[in-house]
Amino acid sequence: MKEEKIKTLFELFKANKSFSCALNKGVYPEHSNYIMYELIFIYFNTNISLLREYDVSIYDFICNLFRGAEYYIEGDVLHTKDNTYPLSYFMDLINRLEEYKNRSIVISRKKFVSHHQPISGESKNDCKIYVLNDYRKLLMYEMSERELVFQYTTRVDEITKPYIDHVMSNFKRFINYVVINILKGNIDKIPIKELEVLSAYINMFPLFGYGQDLVDFPYERLLISSYEIGVAKITYDNKEIVDINRKYNRVRDKIEQLSYQEALAVGSELADSQMLNRVRRKISLLKKDEIELLYQLYEMTHLEHIYNPTLLKSVWESFLSNSVDINTLFNNPVLRLFTIKDDITKFYSAMHLDTLTKLIDNDMILEILKNEPRLLLTN
């Protein structure tokens, strides 16, 4: 199956390239079975909780299928080791899931009512009319405050969680609307800008989804401008960065301990001036080490072989977790992407849509893989 999987990988890159090129020209992309399967993956990822609620056995099948990526695609048929599944199988499953979702939605019929006591001549059944737009403005203003707190602190607490949930809910609705319309053949109902967001998502699927165990790609060769990307927080798991961070934390701990000793000595009537000077010299030397480690950290985290894959994987995880906030107030929308684990923000970044869509260069990837087949993990 390895050979067929590698062929599928190339076809995915080619399909994504064609999809992106069409959007760059301002036209709608032509139909592609490979794009359809990527959209199916995105749909199930977005609705994975609903799928589990609907049918646990199907949920297990879909999870094992896409997480293991033990399949290949020929035409409109997906092949596993044991079975084949036509595109229509997944389309039918999505239709059933959509029907189940719609049946599960309960719409409240409560009205906005006044809490004041009725006066003489006023019917108890009458209600005071509230302007819905004013209510929405109030709600959005409150949410904008939560957004700013999260933007400047990246903390996850009772203040910021409503905003985080709001972002995830909105992005899920966006993905569902766009993907369902494309799968139904109504791609012309979707604005080009929204399709560009989707394009940025599917562009990452061959490398970080389907091809994660197929290719050892040299991410440092992708041309990613860090100056066009606002990264407020990013978590590195590279050994070099982890080692420097560990040294930095040890130095910071020693500085805090010695600073405490210094404060005690200064506040004591029996202060030993020689001891105090020794402590201060140690603190001074440690602060020089601290500055040196911070410089090393800055240099290392900006090396392409470390920065590029860490950024790209973080963006991919943001898409997978539906943690993408799209600001459509600009012609070139700004997207804020973040990842959270155990109530700790691991990644927070903001970039314009045109920057996001350029992170993955399908032309360059195809050229590199064709010229350097050793990068393909065929063993």
VEXDREN-2710 file (C-alpha; in Angstrom, 1 decimal):
% VEXDREN-2710
k/r/px/py/pz
1/MET/0.0/0.0/0.0
2/LYS/3.0/2.3/0.5
3/GLU/3.3/3.1/-3.2
4/GLU/-0.4/3.9/-3.5
5/LYS/-0.2/6.1/-0.5
6/ILE/2.7/8.1/-1.9
7/LYS/0.8/8.5/-5.1
8/THR/-2.2/9.8/-3.2
9/LEU/0.0/12.2/-1.3
10/PHE/1.2/13.7/-4.6
11/GLU/-2.3/14.0/-5.9
12/LEU/-3.4/15.8/-2.7
13/PHE/-0.7/18.4/-3.2
14/LYS/-1.6/18.8/-6.9
15/ALA/-5.3/19.2/-6.0
16/ASN/-4.5/21.8/-3.4
17/LYS/-2.3/23.6/-5.8
18/SER/-5.1/23.8/-8.4
19/PHE/-7.6/24.9/-5.7
20/SER/-5.3/27.7/-4.5
21/CYS/-4.4/28.8/-8.0
22/ALA/-8.1/29.2/-9.0
23/LEU/-8.8/31.3/-5.9
24/ASN/-5.8/33.5/-6.6
25/LYS/-7.3/34.3/-10.0
26/GLY/-10.7/35.0/-8.4
27/VAL/-12.4/32.1/-10.0
28/TYR/-14.1/29.0/-8.4
29/PRO/-12.0/25.8/-8.5
30/GLU/-13.1/22.8/-10.5
31/HIS/-14.3/19.6/-8.9
32/SER/-11.7/17.3/-7.5
33/ASN/-12.3/14.0/-5.6
34/TYR/-9.1/14.6/-3.6
35/ILE/-10.4/18.0/-2.4
36/MET/-13.7/16.3/-1.6
37/TYR/-12.0/13.7/0.7
38/GLU/-10.1/16.5/2.4
39/LEU/-13.3/18.3/3.0
40/ILE/-14.8/15.1/4.4
41/PHE/-11.9/14.8/6.8
42/ILE/-12.5/18.5/7.9
43/TYR/-16.2/17.9/8.3
44/PHE/-15.8/14.8/10.5
45/ASN/-13.1/16.5/12.6
46/THR/-15.4/19.5/13.2
47/ASN/-18.3/17.3/14.1
48/ILE/-16.5/14.5/15.9
49/SER/-18.4/14.8/19.1
50/LEU/-21.7/14.7/17.3
51/LEU/-20.5/11.7/15.4
52/ARG/-19.8/9.9/18.6
53/GLU/-23.2/10.8/20.0
54/TYR/-24.8/9.5/16.7
55/ASP/-23.0/6.1/16.5
56/VAL/-20.0/5.0/18.5
57/SER/-19.0/2.3/16.1
58/ILE/-19.0/4.7/13.1
59/TYR/-17.1/7.2/15.3
60/ASP/-14.4/4.5/16.0
61/PHE/-14.2/3.7/12.3
62/ILE/-13.7/7.3/11.2
63/CYS/-11.2/8.1/14.0
64/ASN/-9.1/5.0/13.1
65/LEU/-9.3/5.7/9.4
66/PHE/-8.2/9.3/9.4
67/ARG/-5.8/9.2/12.4
68/GLY/-4.0/6.2/11.1
69/ALA/-4.1/7.3/7.5
70/GLU/-3.9/3.7/6.4
71/TYR/-5.7/4.2/3.1
72/TYR/-5.2/5.5/-0.4
73/ILE/-7.5/7.1/-3.0
74/GLU/-8.1/6.2/-6.6
75/GLY/-10.7/8.1/-8.5
76/ASP/-13.7/8.6/-6.1
77/VAL/-12.9/5.4/-4.1
78/LEU/-11.0/5.2/-0.8
79/HIS/-9.2/1.9/-0.3
80/THR/-8.1/0.4/3.1
81/LYS/-6.3/-2.9/3.6
82/ASP/-9.6/-4.7/3.9
83/ASN/-12.3/-2.7/2.2
84/THR/-13.2/0.0/-0.3
85/TYR/-15.5/2.9/0.3
86/PRO/-16.8/5.1/-2.5
87/LEU/-17.2/8.8/-2.0
88/SER/-21.0/8.3/-1.9
89/TYR/-20.5/6.3/1.3
90/PHE/-19.1/9.3/3.2
91/MET/-21.5/11.7/1.6
92/ASP/-24.4/9.5/2.7
93/LEU/-23.0/9.4/6.3
94/ILE/-22.6/13.2/6.3
95/ASN/-26.2/13.6/5.2
96/ARG/-27.4/11.3/7.9
97/LEU/-25.4/13.2/10.5
98/GLU/-26.8/16.5/9.3
99/GLU/-30.3/15.1/9.6
100/TYR/-29.6/13.9/13.1
101/LYS/-28.1/17.3/14.0
102/ASN/-31.2/19.1/12.8
103/ARG/-33.5/16.8/14.7
104/SER/-31.4/17.4/17.9
105/ILE/-31.7/21.2/17.8
106/VAL/-34.4/22.6/20.0
107/ILE/-35.3/26.2/19.4
108/SER/-36.5/28.2/22.4
109/ARG/-39.7/30.1/21.8
110/LYS/-39.4/32.3/24.8
111/LYS/-39.8/36.0/24.1
112/PHE/-38.0/39.0/25.5
113/VAL/-40.4/40.1/28.3
114/SER/-40.4/43.0/30.7
115/HIS/-40.1/42.5/34.4
116/HIS/-42.1/45.6/35.3
117/GLN/-45.5/45.4/36.9
118/PRO/-48.4/46.1/34.6
119/ILE/-50.2/49.4/35.3
120/SER/-53.9/50.0/35.2
121/GLY/-55.4/49.3/31.7
122/GLU/-52.3/47.4/30.6
123/SER/-52.8/43.8/29.6
124/LYS/-50.8/41.2/31.5
125/ASN/-50.2/39.4/28.3
126/ASP/-48.5/42.5/26.6
127/CYS/-44.8/42.5/26.6
128/LYS/-42.3/45.3/26.3
129/ILE/-40.4/45.3/23.0
130/TYR/-36.6/45.3/23.2
131/VAL/-34.4/46.3/20.2
132/LEU/-32.5/43.2/19.3
133/ASN/-29.7/45.1/17.7
134/ASP/-29.1/47.0/21.0
135/TYR/-28.9/43.6/22.8
136/ARG/-26.4/42.3/20.3
137/LYS/-24.3/45.4/20.6
138/LEU/-24.2/45.0/24.3
139/LEU/-23.3/41.3/24.0
140/MET/-20.5/42.0/21.4
141/TYR/-19.1/44.8/23.5
142/GLU/-18.8/42.4/26.5
143/MET/-17.2/39.8/24.2
144/SER/-14.8/42.3/22.8
145/GLU/-13.5/43.0/26.3
146/ARG/-13.0/39.2/26.8
147/GLU/-11.2/39.1/23.5
148/LEU/-8.8/41.8/24.5
149/VAL/-8.0/40.2/27.8
150/PHE/-7.2/36.9/26.0
151/GLN/-5.2/38.7/23.4
152/TYR/-3.0/40.5/25.8
153/THR/-2.7/37.9/28.5
154/THR/-3.4/34.5/26.7
155/ARG/-4.8/33.3/30.0
156/VAL/-7.7/30.9/30.2
157/ASP/-10.1/31.7/33.0
158/GLU/-13.7/32.6/33.7
159/ILE/-13.2/35.9/31.9
160/THR/-11.7/34.6/28.7
161/LYS/-13.4/31.2/28.4
162/PRO/-16.7/32.6/27.0
163/TYR/-14.7/34.3/24.2
164/ILE/-12.8/31.1/23.5
165/ASP/-16.0/29.1/23.3
166/HIS/-17.5/31.8/21.1
167/VAL/-14.6/31.5/18.6
168/MET/-14.7/27.8/18.4
169/SER/-18.5/27.7/18.0
170/ASN/-18.3/30.4/15.2
171/PHE/-15.6/28.5/13.4
172/LYS/-17.4/25.2/13.5
173/ARG/-20.5/26.9/12.0
174/PHE/-18.3/28.5/9.4
175/ILE/-16.7/25.2/8.4
176/ASN/-20.0/23.3/8.4
177/TYR/-21.6/25.9/6.1
178/VAL/-18.7/26.1/3.7
179/VAL/-18.0/22.4/3.5
180/ILE/-21.6/21.3/3.2
181/ASN/-22.3/23.7/0.4
182/ILE/-19.2/22.5/-1.5
183/LEU/-20.0/18.9/-1.0
184/LYS/-23.5/19.6/-2.4
185/GLY/-22.1/21.3/-5.5
186/ASN/-23.0/24.8/-4.3
187/ILE/-19.4/26.2/-4.2
188/ASP/-20.6/29.4/-6.0
189/LYS/-22.6/30.3/-2.9
190/ILE/-19.3/30.8/-0.9
191/PRO/-17.3/34.0/-1.2
192/ILE/-13.8/33.7/-2.5
193/LYS/-12.3/35.0/0.8
194/GLU/-14.0/32.3/2.8
195/LEU/-12.8/29.7/0.4
196/GLU/-9.2/31.0/0.9
197/VAL/-9.6/30.3/4.6
198/LEU/-10.6/26.8/3.7
199/SER/-7.7/26.5/1.3
200/ALA/-5.2/27.4/4.0
201/TYR/-6.7/24.6/6.1
202/ILE/-6.6/21.9/3.4
203/ASN/-3.1/22.9/2.3
204/MET/-1.8/21.6/5.6
205/PHE/-3.6/18.2/5.4
206/PRO/-1.1/16.4/3.1
207/LEU/1.9/17.2/5.3
208/PHE/0.4/17.1/8.8
209/GLY/-2.6/14.9/8.3
210/TYR/-2.3/12.2/5.6
211/GLY/1.5/12.5/5.1
212/GLN/2.8/12.8/8.6
213/ASP/4.3/9.3/8.5
214/LEU/5.1/9.4/4.8
215/VAL/7.5/12.2/4.3
216/ASP/10.3/13.8/6.3
217/PHE/10.0/17.2/4.8
218/PRO/12.7/20.0/5.2
219/TYR/10.4/22.7/6.5
220/GLU/13.3/25.1/6.8
221/ARG/13.2/25.5/3.0
222/LEU/9.7/27.0/3.0
223/LEU/9.8/30.8/2.8
224/ILE/8.0/31.9/5.9
225/SER/8.4/35.6/6.9
226/SER/8.2/35.8/10.7
227/TYR/7.8/39.6/10.3
228/GLU/4.4/39.2/8.7
229/ILE/3.2/37.0/11.6
230/GLY/2.4/38.3/15.1
231/VAL/3.2/35.4/17.5
232/ALA/2.3/36.3/21.1
233/LYS/3.0/32.8/22.4
234/ILE/4.5/29.6/20.9
235/THR/5.6/26.4/22.6
236/TYR/8.7/24.6/21.3
237/ASP/9.4/21.0/22.0
238/ASN/12.8/20.9/20.3
239/LYS/15.5/19.5/22.5
240/GLU/17.8/22.5/21.9
241/ILE/15.0/24.9/23.1
242/VAL/14.0/22.7/26.0
243/ASP/17.6/22.6/27.2
244/ILE/18.1/26.4/27.0
245/ASN/14.7/26.9/28.8
246/ARG/15.8/24.5/31.6
247/LYS/19.1/26.4/32.1
248/TYR/17.3/29.7/32.0
249/ASN/14.8/28.6/34.7
250/ARG/17.6/27.4/36.9
251/VAL/19.4/30.7/36.6
252/ARG/16.1/32.6/37.4
253/ASP/15.6/30.4/40.5
254/LYS/19.1/31.2/41.8
255/ILE/18.6/34.9/41.2
256/GLU/15.4/34.8/43.2
257/GLN/17.0/32.9/46.0
258/LEU/20.0/35.3/46.2
259/SER/17.8/38.3/45.9
260/TYR/15.9/37.1/48.9
261/GLN/19.2/36.6/50.8
262/GLU/20.2/40.2/49.8
263/ALA/16.9/41.6/51.0
264/LEU/17.3/39.8/54.4
265/ALA/20.8/41.1/54.8
266/VAL/20.0/44.7/53.9
267/GLY/17.1/44.6/56.5
268/SER/19.3/43.2/59.2
269/GLU/21.2/45.3/61.8
270/LEU/23.9/42.7/61.8
271/ALA/24.4/42.8/58.1
272/ASP/27.8/41.5/56.9
273/SER/29.0/43.8/54.2
274/GLN/31.4/41.3/52.7
275/MET/28.7/38.6/52.5
276/LEU/26.3/41.2/51.0
277/ASN/28.9/42.1/48.3
278/ARG/29.5/38.4/47.5
279/VAL/25.7/37.9/47.1
280/ARG/25.5/40.9/44.9
281/ARG/28.4/39.8/42.7
282/LYS/26.8/36.4/42.2
283/ILE/23.5/38.1/41.3
284/SER/25.3/40.3/38.8
285/LEU/27.1/37.3/37.2
286/LEU/23.8/35.3/37.0
287/LYS/22.0/38.2/35.3
288/LYS/24.7/38.2/32.7
289/ASP/24.0/34.5/32.2
290/GLU/20.3/35.2/32.0
291/ILE/20.8/37.8/29.2
292/GLU/23.1/35.4/27.3
293/LEU/20.5/32.5/27.6
294/LEU/17.7/34.9/26.4
295/TYR/19.8/35.8/23.4
296/GLN/20.5/32.2/22.7
297/LEU/16.8/31.5/23.0
298/TYR/15.9/34.3/20.6
299/GLU/18.5/33.1/18.1
300/MET/17.5/29.5/18.2
301/THR/13.8/30.0/18.0
302/HIS/14.3/32.1/14.8
303/LEU/16.2/29.4/13.0
304/GLU/14.1/28.1/10.1
305/HIS/14.5/24.4/10.9
306/ILE/13.0/25.1/14.4
307/TYR/10.7/28.0/13.8
308/ASN/9.0/26.8/10.5
309/PRO/7.8/23.4/11.6
310/THR/6.8/24.6/15.1
311/LEU/4.7/27.4/13.6
312/LEU/3.1/25.3/10.9
313/LYS/2.2/22.5/13.3
314/SER/0.7/25.0/15.7
315/VAL/-1.4/26.5/13.0
316/TRP/-2.5/23.0/12.0
317/GLU/-3.5/22.2/15.6
318/SER/-5.4/25.5/15.8
319/PHE/-7.5/24.5/12.7
320/LEU/-8.0/21.0/14.2
321/SER/-9.3/22.4/17.4
322/ASN/-11.5/25.0/15.6
323/SER/-9.6/27.8/17.5
324/VAL/-9.6/30.3/14.7
325/ASP/-11.1/33.8/15.0
326/ILE/-11.7/35.5/11.6
327/ASN/-12.0/39.3/11.6
328/THR/-13.8/40.2/8.4
329/LEU/-13.7/44.0/9.0
330/PHE/-10.7/44.3/6.5
331/ASN/-10.4/43.5/2.8
332/ASN/-7.5/41.3/3.9
333/PRO/-9.0/39.6/7.0
334/VAL/-7.0/39.1/10.1
335/LEU/-7.1/35.6/11.6
336/ARG/-6.2/34.9/15.2
337/LEU/-5.2/31.3/15.8
338/PHE/-4.5/29.6/19.1
339/THR/-4.2/26.2/20.8
340/ILE/-5.1/25.4/24.4
341/LYS/-4.2/22.4/26.5
342/ASP/-5.2/21.8/30.1
343/ASP/-6.4/25.4/30.3
344/ILE/-3.0/26.7/29.3
345/THR/-2.5/28.6/26.0
346/LYS/0.3/26.9/24.1
347/PHE/0.1/29.0/20.9
348/TYR/-1.4/32.4/20.0
349/SER/-0.8/34.1/16.7
350/ALA/-2.4/36.7/14.4
351/MET/-1.8/37.1/10.7
352/HIS/-3.5/38.4/7.6
353/LEU/-5.3/36.0/5.3
354/ASP/-2.9/36.4/2.4
355/THR/0.0/35.5/4.8
356/LEU/-1.8/32.4/6.1
357/THR/-2.5/31.2/2.5
358/LYS/1.2/31.5/1.6
359/LEU/2.5/29.4/4.5
360/ILE/2.3/26.2/2.5
361/ASP/3.8/26.5/-1.0
362/ASN/2.5/23.5/-2.9
363/ASP/4.7/24.2/-5.9
364/MET/7.9/24.2/-3.9
365/ILE/6.8/21.1/-1.9
366/LEU/6.1/19.1/-5.1
367/GLU/9.4/20.2/-6.7
368/ILE/11.4/19.2/-3.6
369/LEU/9.7/15.8/-3.3
370/LYS/10.1/15.0/-7.0
371/ASN/13.8/16.0/-6.9
372/GLU/14.6/14.4/-3.6
373/PRO/12.6/11.1/-3.3
374/ARG/14.8/10.1/-0.3
375/LEU/12.5/12.4/1.7
376/LEU/9.7/10.0/1.2
377/LEU/9.7/7.4/4.1
378/THR/9.4/4.3/2.0
379/ASN/11.0/2.0/4.5
END
